[in-house]
Amino acid sequence: MVSSVSGPRQLIPNKLILVVYSAAILISALLLFAVQPLFTKMVLPRLGGSPAVWSVAIVFFQSLLLAGYAYAHLLMQIRNRAIPVAVHLVLLVLAMLTLPLSISTGFGEPPNSAYAFWLLALFAVSIGLPFFALAANNPMLQAWFVRTGHPAGLDPYFLYASSNMGSFMALLSYPLLFEPMFSLRNQNLMWTAGYGLLIILITGCGVLLLRAPPQAAAALHAKDTNAPAPSLLTMARWMFLAAVPSGLLIAVTAHISTDIAAAPLLWVLPLSLYLLTWVLVFQSRPLLPHKWMLMLQPLAIAGVVVLLAVGGEQNLLLTLGGHQLCFFVIAMACHGELSRTRPPAKYLTGFYVALSFGGMLGGLFAGLISPYAFSWVAEYPILLALAALCRPPVDERWPRLTRWYWPLLCALGIALLSPTYRDPGKAFAWLVDHRVWIAGSVGALAGLAHLALNASRWKVFATVMLALVLIRFYPADDGRVETVRSFFGVHKIIITPRGQYHVLMHGTTIHGAQKFQNDDGSPIEGRPEPITYYYKDGGIGQAITAIRERKAAPLRVAVIGIGAGTLACASEPGETWKFFEIDPAMVDTARDPKYFSYIRDCDPDLKPVIGDARLTFAKEPDGVYDLIIVDAYSSDAIPVHLATEEAMKIYKSKLAPQGAVVMHVSNRHLALSGVAAGIASANSLRSWVCSWTSDFDNDYIFSTTVVVSARDEADVGTLASSDSCTPENEGEVWTDDYSNILKAIWLRYVEGAE
């Protein structure tokens, strides 16, 4: 640690200043980033647990971070040291009066469109003031620290590492400690208490600043007086270096959370790595040298290209580990460049404004613009290619050889892209058959060009772009692929070779399929037969049959989640089936006969209720449904608020006297059958876990697990005595205030529970 320059009596104040300021910055960062998963989890039920909620939340937090940094920058232009202290303390106290955190009144039910802007307004009105006050603390306190005259104030950026360490600790502790151990209400109260503690610490920082002699700071930082101001080009470079990893953070988060679960556990992983990079690059002695990261960055970019080309989403370790490791290296290289080019302490607040502005631009592009501009997740490969341009200029090896790189790359591109327009022979047919490996190899070429030739950033960029274009032009899925994108995610409709099957996918999970041709190529005529999880002999099909036989009369059924519209063909004449769906794009897809004809052929007058089912289904009359089917999955990401004690209470209230609830819990990553049984038991319902194993995956007929809950054994008919069903009346009870995703993952992977 830097020692005092003025003798023993000055040493104690210097230590005190460092301890108080470090503690204040650390606590501020803890609160700043603990509130993000905490409040976002409070908001998730309003929009069906969509991963896009987290993307929009990040955009909001980044935007308000910019506002806080700009406020700090302007306030620190005032020469009188007392004014910034007084103004900021008043702001903190005013923000304290709005606590504890809550969703503002007037934001009950979301609109039918413009979800992102509704969410931004909700965040701004509900937590805008306390978050704004917190956002200003990091640059503000660093600037105050410089003005105290502390010897370490010559290079105060080590405090930025301390700030990000606090953020890193907050985000890791949330899924591992706070979410499993405390309810949302208790988390909220603990956060509010921490905010009060922070005000005390910042008051202490202000007192130390005002007691410090002005001459000490002036003498210590006289060297900065003649330091030139950063040029506009330099500031633009800072913004670009901050924008790319910020956008990648949202893109890689969406890629992961869409296919696993919309839960803080999985949002937190990429953001924690993102913050860790800031901690590491602003250390006085970086643990990972910047030159190492620059050397590894093209290899990391190539690694993501290969992952995108060959897939790997079926493997949780590959999905989480591969993409995030590469993201970490890319972000380290970008943030390392920011650290290397940081200005003197005199321009500290302006530097942070440029960083936050770039971060906001990256977030806006990935979180708000891309979902409306692209029908697929184009932002991930675009930002991946742009990451190559974050590298500094280099001197290439063997210039006589590297000058041929451009014509050779162009020739390679023409040769590999030609089959997308015409098929002139067997050689090109071979390329089409091996398209995935070809794209991966071109991605690997970018890394090899860097290692062997020390290729310029533009050559690496162009090579990566070619590989990504190949992935898009030659998708890994067999058959023709069309994409439909909405706020709630990207849906793929795959038409298999010869058009025999149309398959609906979200991420890598199939959510419905329809057979249009027999094996001999002849068209299927008549009423479509439900397949995938809805086959007549599967778990859901058996449950419907059992309830129908038990009632011996037409059923009245509610279905939460429409998928491809398959269950429309599970109905029989005289029955009333009502569907509830949050995503209008999903309804349009299911209705379009060029994709699926279930609704057209079985229930052409079907009018789904649009909106989050917790809100819309609660408006239904009580005691009318013989059967409620909960099938509202988003690519294995079950909206947690549809699997809580309070949700089951709503389902029970809508059941007819002998009605039953069927929850479809088939899931690759989460064990949910115990949760479904637990919330049913908490509502005095009995449950049976019914599993059906399929040997017809090639025919798109899949194994299914459902939990059937009812008031009495007689209400479920023959299911109670079925060999495929087991009574289950115990399990963890999730509530609107508490859920434990980590335990559900542990039970699924370690104990093999369903």
C-alpha positions, 0 to 999 in steps of 0.5 A: 500500500502507498505510504504517507509522505508526511510522517506518522500523524498523516499515516493514520488519516491516509489509512482511514481514508482508504478504508472508508472509501474502499468500504463505501465503494464495495457496499455500493457496488454490492447493492447496485448489482444485488438489486438487478436480479432481485428486482428483475425476479419480482418483475418476471411474473408480469411477462411470463418469465421470458428471458427477454425481461432480463435483456431489457433489464440490463438495457435499463440498468446500463442506461441509468448507469450512464445517467448516474455517471453523467450526473457525477461528472457534472457535479464534480466540475464544481470547485467548491467541495462542499456542494457535491457532498451536500447534493449527493447526500440529499439525493441518497436520502430522498431515494431511501424514502422510496424503499423498500423496493416494490413494483409501482402501482399502475403496472399490473397487467402488461399491454398486448404489445410494446412490452420492452417499453412498458418494462422500461417504464416500470423499472424507471418509475419503480426503482429509478431514483435509488438505482440512479443514486447508486449508479453515481457513487463509483465515479463520484467517490473516486473523484472525492478520493482524488480530492482528499490528497491521498497518495494513491489518488494519482492512479485511483482506478484500483478503486474501480476494481474494488467496485466491480469486486463488490458487484461480482460478489453480489451476483454470485451470492444471489443464486448460491446464497440469497435466492435459496435461503431467503424469500423475496421479502426478506431479500428486499428488507436486507437490501434496504438495510444495506442502503441505510448503511451505505448512506452512513459510509458516504457521509463519512467519505464526505466528512473526510473530503471536507476535512482534507486540506485542499493544498494536499490534493493540489500539490499531489496532482500538479502533474495532471495539470498539463495532461492533454484532454482525450481526443474525440477519436480516443473517446469514440474508441473507448465507447466502441471497446465498451459497447462490444462486450456489453452487447455480447453480454446480452447476446450470450445471456439470451443464448443460454437462458433461452434454452435452459431457464429464465432464472437468476441462476443463469442470468448471473453467470455471464454478468458475473464473468463480465464484472470479473473482467473489470476487476482483473484488468484494473488491478495494479498488477493484473493476474492475467497479463493483457498481452495473453488475452490479446493473443487468446482473443481470436482463438476465443472468437473462433471457438464460438464460431465452432460452437455455433457451427457444430451445435452443443446445446444438448450438452449443458456443460458445453453450452454454459462452459464453452460460450462463457469461457470464450466470452470471458476471454473476449471481454478481457481483451476489450476491457484490457484495452480500456485499462491500457488507454485510461487517462490521468485521474484529472479526466476520470469522470469523463472516462467513466461517462464514455465507458457507460455510454458505450455500454448503453449503446451495446445494450440497446443494440442487443436488447432493444433493437435486434429483437425488432430488426432481425427474425433470428438472433443475429446480434450474437454473430455480429458482435462476435465479428466486431470483437475482432476490431477491438484489437490494437493494430499489429505488425504482420509476419511475412508481409509478402505472404499476407498480402495474398490473404485477401484474394485467397479469402475471397476465392474461398468465400465464392467457392463455399457460398456458390452452392447456395445459388446453384448446385453444379456438381458432386464436389459442391454437393459434398460441401453442402453435406458437410456444411457444418464442419466447413463453417467450423473450419473457416472459423478455426482459420481465423484463429490460425491466421492470427497465430501463424501470421499475426494477421491484422484485425481486419483479416480476422474480422473478415474470416470470422464474417465468412464463417458466420455467413456460412452458418446462416446460409447452411443451418445445422438443422436438416430441411428448410428453416424459417424463423419467427422472432418476438419479445419472448424469443426466436421460434424455428419452424423446420420443414424436414426433407421432402416436407414429411414433418413440420417441427416447431422449436424454441432453442433446441427444444421441440415444442410441437410437430405435425406429420404432413406426408406418409412414409411413401410420400402421399399426403395425410388426409383427414384430421391430424393426429397429435404427436410429440408430447401430445400423442394419444398414448403419451402422458398428456393423452392418457390423462385426457382420456382418463378424465374423459372416461371418468366424466362420461360427458363432454369436457370443459378444458383450459390449456395454458400454452398453445405451441403448434396448436396440437391439443386443438386436435385432442378435443372431441365433438361437444367439448369446450377447449380454451387456450391461454397464450402469452406470445401473439407470434406463437398464435400466428404461427400455430394458425398459419396452415403453411406451418401447422394445420391443427387449428384449421382442421380441428378448431378453426374458430379457436380464439386464444386469450392473449396475455400472461396466464397468471393474470388472464386465467385468474379472470375465468369463472370459478369451478367450471373446468374439468381439466386444466393443462399447464404446458407453458414452456419456453424451451425448457424454461418454465415460468416459475410463477406458473409453478407456485403455491399461489398459481396452483390455488388459482388452478384449483379455484377454477376446477369443477368439483371433480376436476384435475390439473395436469402439469407437463414437467418433461424437462432436460435440465430441471426436476419439476415433478416434486415441485408440482406435487409439493404445490398441489399438496400445499393446496390440499390436492393429491398428485400422481406422477405419470411417465410414459417412455417412447420408442418412436423418437424418429416419428416425433413421438416423445417420452412424457412426464406429467403430474396429475393433481386432483381433490380425490383419487376417484377424480383421476379415474384409471390413472390412479391404478395405472402402472405408469403413474406413481402417487406423489404427495410430497415435494418442495413448495415454491411460492411467489416469494421463494423458488430454488432453481439451483436445487431443481438442477441438482436433483435433475443432474445428480439424482436423476429426478424428473 
